[in-house]
Amino acid sequence: MRFFISSLLPAARPLHAQALAGDSVQESVTSDSPEARRYNRIKRWLGLTDFILGAAFLILLLATGWTGWLRDLALRRGFQNYPLSLFIYLFLLLAIGKALGFGFEY
């Protein structure tokens, strides 16, 4: 005969096993307040807008060739040192992206 702790302690069994065994399972289902729903809806829209704006910025950089201009600027500021130029390029790219999406992050 095997000894199982779950047979002695109902709390050791998963909730679905408790429900199948007929044990009382208390679930607290609370509905969000209207303010919480409004906040989450606004936050979703701002997140979506920020994503679209960031994607449009990257497409604009590629389509106009401004990424080459940023590369050349980073190479000049990095004294033709590739790791330093890469760091400067990424810093410029992230700084411009953050400036564009500043109002959409909260």
CORWO-V757024 format. One record per backbone hydrogen bond with DSSP energy under -0.5 kcal/mol. CO is the residue of the C=O (numbers start at 1). NH is the residue of the N-H. E is the energy in kcal/mol with one decimal. If there is no record, write none. Layout:
co nh e
CO NH E
CO NH E
This chain:
co nh e
2 4 -0.6
4 7 -0.6
4 8 -0.6
5 8 -1.3
5 9 -2.6
8 10 -0.6
9 12 -1.2
10 13 -1.1
14 18 -2.0
15 19 -2.4
16 20 -1.9
17 21 -1.8
18 22 -0.6
18 23 -2.1
19 22 -0.6
24 26 -0.6
25 27 -0.7
26 28 -0.5
27 29 -0.9
28 30 -0.7
33 37 -2.4
34 38 -2.3
35 39 -2.5
36 40 -2.5
37 41 -2.3
38 42 -2.6
39 43 -2.6
40 44 -2.3
41 45 -2.2
42 46 -2.6
43 47 -2.3
44 48 -2.5
45 49 -2.5
46 50 -2.5
47 51 -2.1
48 52 -2.5
49 53 -2.6
50 54 -2.3
51 55 -2.5
52 56 -2.5
53 57 -2.1
54 58 -2.0
55 59 -2.4
56 60 -2.7
57 61 -2.3
58 62 -2.0
59 63 -2.9
60 64 -2.3
61 65 -1.1
61 66 -0.7
61 67 -1.3
65 68 -1.0
65 69 -1.1
66 70 -2.5
67 71 -2.1
68 72 -2.6
69 73 -2.3
70 74 -2.4
71 75 -2.4
72 76 -2.2
73 77 -2.4
74 78 -1.9
75 80 -2.4
76 79 -1.0
78 81 -1.7
80 82 -0.7
81 85 -2.8
82 86 -2.8
83 87 -2.1
84 88 -2.4
85 89 -2.7
86 90 -2.6
87 91 -2.4
88 92 -2.7
89 93 -2.6
90 94 -2.7
91 95 -2.6
92 96 -2.5
93 97 -2.2
94 98 -2.7
95 99 -2.2
96 100 -2.2
97 101 -1.9
99 102 -0.7
101 104 -1.0
102 105 -1.0
104 106 -0.6
